[in-house]
Amino acid sequence: MEKAENREIRMTRTFKAPIDLMWEVWTKPEHIVNWWGPNGFTNTIHKMDVEEGGEWKLTMHGPDGTDYANRSIFKEIILFKKIVFEHFNPHFITTVLFESEGEETKIDWSLLFDTAEMRETVVKAHKADEGQKQNLDKLEKYLSTLPGKSKA
């Protein structure tokens, strides 16, 4: 088996938002629709059952009009701590760890691909590493618009 580091895209960031708000924006379709995906993308959430074995189906609409169907199955949900889901086509496992730091929340977000080659293909074809950074930037911007967020 190849080393995990060669097969993953991983980013961490601390946000000026308490953990309960951070959890909500990750697990409620009415929030995630507003920030999910790279710059220029919009989303249609068809189904989002955030529970172990639950399905998440969405269509990401690219800025060029291309639609990208996405399907995932939630594998592990630990309230305010962890979300793990398996994404299909391309196949990878997403793990999001949440760590409360008072009025802030640290996110550790990784995508683990089956092979280093698949990781490289997805990075080259879809700029998945840059897309993940943009996704975190969009999340940060979205959080700043919400009532109840920390004023730091």
DRENKE-620454 format. One record per residue (C-alpha): residue number from 0; residue in one letter; x, y negated, z negated. Coordinates in pm, 1 decimal. Each point is the difference from the previous one (the first is absolute). Last residue first. Layout:
site nr=NUM	rest=a	X=X	Y=Y	Z=Z .
...
END
This chain:
site nr=151	rest=a	X=-1264.4	Y=-3861.1	Z=-1638.2 .
site nr=150	rest=k	X=-376.6	Y=-32.8	Z=17.9 .
site nr=149	rest=s	X=-110.6	Y=361.5	Z=-41.2 .
site nr=148	rest=k	X=-289.7	Y=111.8	Z=212.7 .
site nr=147	rest=g	X=-347.1	Y=-22.3	Z=-143.5 .
site nr=146	rest=p	X=-153.4	Y=-151.9	Z=312.8 .
site nr=145	rest=l	X=155.0	Y=128.5	Z=321.5 .
site nr=144	rest=t	X=176.6	Y=-207.8	Z=265.5 .
site nr=143	rest=s	X=353.8	Y=67.6	Z=-127.7 .
site nr=142	rest=l	X=-67.5	Y=374.5	Z=18.0 .
site nr=141	rest=y	X=-56.9	Y=-30.7	Z=375.9 .
site nr=140	rest=k	X=338.3	Y=-168.4	Z=52.5 .
site nr=139	rest=e	X=181.0	Y=269.2	Z=-198.9 .
site nr=138	rest=l	X=-185.5	Y=276.2	Z=185.2 .
site nr=137	rest=k	X=87.3	Y=-160.6	Z=333.4 .
site nr=136	rest=d	X=368.6	Y=-11.5	Z=-97.9 .
site nr=135	rest=l	X=-18.6	Y=366.1	Z=-109.1 .
site nr=134	rest=n	X=-150.6	Y=93.3	Z=338.2 .
site nr=133	rest=q	X=266.3	Y=-204.0	Z=177.8 .
site nr=132	rest=k	X=267.7	Y=203.9	Z=-180.9 .
site nr=131	rest=q	X=-179.5	Y=322.6	Z=97.3 .
site nr=130	rest=g	X=-19.6	Y=-115.0	Z=361.2 .
site nr=129	rest=e	X=373.0	Y=-76.0	Z=3.2 .
site nr=128	rest=d	X=70.6	Y=360.7	Z=-103.7 .
site nr=127	rest=a	X=-269.8	Y=139.4	Z=229.1 .
site nr=126	rest=k	X=143.3	Y=-169.7	Z=309.3 .
site nr=125	rest=h	X=-256.9	Y=200.1	Z=200.6 .
site nr=124	rest=a	X=206.6	Y=188.6	Z=257.5 .
site nr=123	rest=k	X=346.0	Y=-38.6	Z=-154.1 .
site nr=122	rest=v	X=-104.8	Y=40.9	Z=-363.8 .
site nr=121	rest=v	X=-238.4	Y=285.5	Z=88.0 .
site nr=120	rest=t	X=270.1	Y=180.1	Z=199.1 .
site nr=119	rest=e	X=258.8	Y=-53.5	Z=-273.0 .
site nr=118	rest=r	X=-230.1	Y=148.1	Z=-265.1 .
site nr=117	rest=m	X=-81.7	Y=293.8	Z=228.5 .
site nr=116	rest=e	X=373.6	Y=64.7	Z=50.5 .
site nr=115	rest=a	X=64.2	Y=-15.2	Z=-373.5 .
site nr=114	rest=t	X=-252.9	Y=281.0	Z=-35.4 .
site nr=113	rest=d	X=-336.9	Y=65.1	Z=-165.6 .
site nr=112	rest=f	X=-51.7	Y=-368.2	Z=-80.2 .
site nr=111	rest=l	X=-18.6	Y=-154.8	Z=-347.4 .
site nr=110	rest=l	X=-162.2	Y=-342.0	Z=-21.4 .
site nr=109	rest=s	X=87.9	Y=-185.5	Z=-317.9 .
site nr=108	rest=w	X=-150.6	Y=-284.8	Z=-199.8 .
site nr=107	rest=d	X=136.0	Y=-107.3	Z=-340.3 .
site nr=106	rest=i	X=-228.1	Y=-279.7	Z=-122.8 .
site nr=105	rest=k	X=81.7	Y=-214.2	Z=-303.7 .
site nr=104	rest=t	X=-290.5	Y=-176.8	Z=-164.5 .
site nr=103	rest=e	X=5.6	Y=-337.9	Z=-170.8 .
site nr=102	rest=e	X=-199.9	Y=-144.1	Z=-288.6 .
site nr=101	rest=g	X=179.8	Y=231.7	Z=-240.6 .
site nr=100	rest=e	X=234.0	Y=218.9	Z=204.3 .
site nr=99	rest=s	X=-236.3	Y=277.3	Z=99.3 .
site nr=98	rest=e	X=150.9	Y=266.2	Z=223.5 .
site nr=97	rest=f	X=-185.6	Y=135.6	Z=301.6 .
site nr=96	rest=l	X=139.0	Y=281.1	Z=213.8 .
site nr=95	rest=v	X=-115.6	Y=42.2	Z=359.2 .
site nr=94	rest=t	X=79.7	Y=329.3	Z=170.3 .
site nr=93	rest=t	X=-71.0	Y=51.8	Z=369.1 .
site nr=92	rest=i	X=53.3	Y=343.2	Z=152.7 .
site nr=91	rest=f	X=68.1	Y=15.2	Z=372.3 .
site nr=90	rest=h	X=-146.9	Y=151.3	Z=316.6 .
site nr=89	rest=p	X=-29.3	Y=-218.3	Z=306.7 .
site nr=88	rest=n	X=-269.9	Y=94.8	Z=67.3 .
site nr=87	rest=f	X=-137.3	Y=74.7	Z=-346.0 .
site nr=86	rest=h	X=56.0	Y=-193.3	Z=-323.2 .
site nr=85	rest=e	X=21.3	Y=182.6	Z=-331.9 .
site nr=84	rest=f	X=-83.8	Y=-215.9	Z=-298.4 .
site nr=83	rest=v	X=154.2	Y=-65.5	Z=-338.9 .
site nr=82	rest=i	X=-119.1	Y=-277.5	Z=-231.7 .
site nr=81	rest=k	X=168.7	Y=-53.2	Z=-337.2 .
site nr=80	rest=k	X=-7.9	Y=-187.4	Z=-329.1 .
site nr=79	rest=f	X=-304.5	Y=-223.8	Z=-63.8 .
site nr=78	rest=l	X=-229.4	Y=306.7	Z=9.7 .
site nr=77	rest=i	X=185.1	Y=313.4	Z=109.3 .
site nr=76	rest=i	X=-115.2	Y=108.9	Z=345.3 .
site nr=75	rest=e	X=164.2	Y=292.1	Z=178.7 .
site nr=74	rest=k	X=-54.2	Y=157.7	Z=341.9 .
site nr=73	rest=f	X=-216.5	Y=-257.4	Z=178.2 .
site nr=72	rest=i	X=-61.1	Y=114.4	Z=357.4 .
site nr=71	rest=s	X=90.3	Y=-225.6	Z=291.1 .
site nr=70	rest=r	X=-138.6	Y=-85.3	Z=340.9 .
site nr=69	rest=n	X=99.8	Y=-290.6	Z=220.6 .
site nr=68	rest=a	X=-141.5	Y=-99.9	Z=339.7 .
site nr=67	rest=y	X=210.5	Y=-264.6	Z=173.2 .
site nr=66	rest=d	X=-194.3	Y=-237.7	Z=224.0 .
site nr=65	rest=t	X=187.6	Y=-203.9	Z=261.7 .
site nr=64	rest=g	X=-130.6	Y=-355.9	Z=47.9 .
site nr=63	rest=d	X=343.6	Y=-160.2	Z=37.9 .
site nr=62	rest=p	X=-8.3	Y=-128.5	Z=-361.1 .
site nr=61	rest=g	X=-49.2	Y=358.4	Z=-114.1 .
site nr=60	rest=h	X=-325.3	Y=123.8	Z=-152.0 .
site nr=59	rest=m	X=58.3	Y=251.6	Z=-277.5 .
site nr=58	rest=t	X=-277.5	Y=254.5	Z=-21.0 .
site nr=57	rest=l	X=-64.8	Y=155.6	Z=-336.7 .
site nr=56	rest=k	X=-71.9	Y=336.2	Z=-154.7 .
site nr=55	rest=w	X=87.4	Y=81.2	Z=-359.4 .
site nr=54	rest=e	X=-109.1	Y=340.4	Z=-128.1 .
site nr=53	rest=g	X=-29.3	Y=118.3	Z=-357.2 .
site nr=52	rest=g	X=182.6	Y=313.6	Z=-116.5 .
site nr=51	rest=e	X=107.9	Y=-174.3	Z=-320.5 .
site nr=50	rest=e	X=-207.8	Y=-313.5	Z=-28.6 .
site nr=49	rest=v	X=-2.2	Y=-330.7	Z=187.4 .
site nr=48	rest=d	X=-278.2	Y=75.4	Z=246.9 .
site nr=47	rest=m	X=61.4	Y=-251.7	Z=277.3 .
site nr=46	rest=k	X=-214.8	Y=40.0	Z=310.3 .
site nr=45	rest=h	X=-42.0	Y=-197.4	Z=321.2 .
site nr=44	rest=i	X=228.8	Y=-292.2	Z=-86.4 .
site nr=43	rest=t	X=33.5	Y=-229.3	Z=301.9 .
site nr=42	rest=n	X=329.1	Y=-181.3	Z=-3.7 .
site nr=41	rest=t	X=177.7	Y=-305.4	Z=139.3 .
site nr=40	rest=f	X=358.1	Y=-21.6	Z=124.7 .
site nr=39	rest=g	X=184.6	Y=-323.7	Z=79.7 .
site nr=38	rest=n	X=271.9	Y=52.2	Z=-258.8 .
site nr=37	rest=p	X=44.2	Y=362.8	Z=-108.1 .
site nr=36	rest=g	X=-267.3	Y=209.5	Z=-166.0 .
site nr=35	rest=w	X=-233.8	Y=-29.3	Z=-297.1 .
site nr=34	rest=w	X=-76.9	Y=-347.9	Z=-133.3 .
site nr=33	rest=n	X=-371.2	Y=-82.3	Z=26.5 .
site nr=32	rest=v	X=-136.1	Y=352.3	Z=56.3 .
site nr=31	rest=i	X=171.1	Y=98.5	Z=-325.6 .
site nr=30	rest=h	X=-230.1	Y=-223.9	Z=-203.0 .
site nr=29	rest=e	X=-350.2	Y=106.3	Z=108.8 .
site nr=28	rest=p	X=132.9	Y=355.1	Z=34.8 .
site nr=27	rest=k	X=80.0	Y=18.8	Z=-373.9 .
site nr=26	rest=t	X=301.6	Y=205.3	Z=-108.3 .
site nr=25	rest=w	X=310.3	Y=-211.8	Z=64.3 .
site nr=24	rest=v	X=-156.8	Y=-339.3	Z=-82.7 .
site nr=23	rest=e	X=-150.9	Y=149.4	Z=-316.8 .
site nr=22	rest=w	X=327.3	Y=149.2	Z=-120.8 .
site nr=21	rest=m	X=172.5	Y=-337.6	Z=35.4 .
site nr=20	rest=l	X=-280.5	Y=-169.1	Z=-193.9 .
site nr=19	rest=d	X=26.6	Y=252.1	Z=-284.9 .
site nr=18	rest=i	X=381.3	Y=-24.6	Z=8.1 .
site nr=17	rest=p	X=16.7	Y=-374.3	Z=-57.6 .
site nr=16	rest=a	X=105.3	Y=-213.8	Z=297.0 .
site nr=15	rest=k	X=314.0	Y=-197.3	Z=76.6 .
site nr=14	rest=f	X=148.0	Y=276.8	Z=212.1 .
site nr=13	rest=t	X=321.6	Y=197.2	Z=-41.6 .
site nr=12	rest=r	X=137.0	Y=171.5	Z=308.3 .
site nr=11	rest=t	X=137.1	Y=339.4	Z=92.0 .
site nr=10	rest=m	X=51.9	Y=144.8	Z=342.9 .
site nr=9	rest=r	X=55.0	Y=348.4	Z=136.6 .
site nr=8	rest=i	X=11.1	Y=151.5	Z=346.6 .
site nr=7	rest=e	X=85.4	Y=365.0	Z=-27.4 .
site nr=6	rest=r	X=159.4	Y=292.1	Z=181.6 .
site nr=5	rest=n	X=368.7	Y=-75.4	Z=-43.7 .
site nr=4	rest=e	X=-50.4	Y=-81.3	Z=-368.8 .
site nr=3	rest=a	X=-186.6	Y=330.2	Z=-46.6 .
site nr=2	rest=k	X=306.5	Y=205.0	Z=89.2 .
site nr=1	rest=e	X=-60.7	Y=248.2	Z=279.5 .
site nr=0	rest=m	X=-131.3	Y=345.0	Z=-89.0 .
END
